[in-house]
């Protein structure tokens, strides 16, 4: 399928690694000019250079989206190369903390980094999309926003807020050709997740090889129909679909990419 992204420019926040990088690489393959965002100019440029070497088009925007100044910087650098047609709000962070350890300050920080950061970019980029009567905003949410477990409650709550704001934005954009939708990943295998599971494996008795660890940890922690963790490229595929004209009729929708996960054993 031709996703018809040639000539479009896409800013993917938090795209120096993980889901963001995978999304940027796929959108570039589909013909979009991508703007790689991160707080480190060196890391962002390395991803952009790799995309360019593969024949894609990429530029860089840097800035800490947890601050107004950083968001101004990132948006300004992204717009320096032309209009932004697609905003993928992917940037975010979490800590493995429980209810006893997540202080009020931790909750406030998580909300700023995971929710308000996306609002900042929406406020800076979406008005111009509305004026041009074309745009795509894709928010990366997560299954923990609707099926939270006991661990890191501050992060779970921010995912719920991300889902909510994306639907609210869709309602606000009614009657325009600008859409707002959500991709909700399940447990995705990025390097940090694999490292965490490998470290935890001996005390949980999950085995020694990665194949054993993946099989046993999925069964215990995130049982799903596919019996494995998702891969970043699978999230990128859902995002890419929402970016194109084939998704024109989707508004305020949540696409779950979670292997059919229905519960968490945490």
Buried (B, 14 or more C-beta within 10 A) or exposed (E): EEBBBEEBBBBBBBBBBBBBBBBBBBBBBBBBBBBBBBBEEEBBBBBBEBBEEEEBBBBBBBBBBBBEEBBEBBBEBBBEBEBBBBBBBBBBEBEEBEEEEBEEEBBEBBBBBBBBBBBBBBEBBBEBBBEEEBBBBBBBBBBBBBBBBEBBBBBBBBBBBBBBBBBEBBEEBEEBBBBBBBBBBBBBBBEEBBEEBBEEBEEEEBBEEBEEBBBBBBEEBBBBEEEBBBBBEBBBBBBBBBBBEEBEEBBBBBBBBBBEBEEBEE
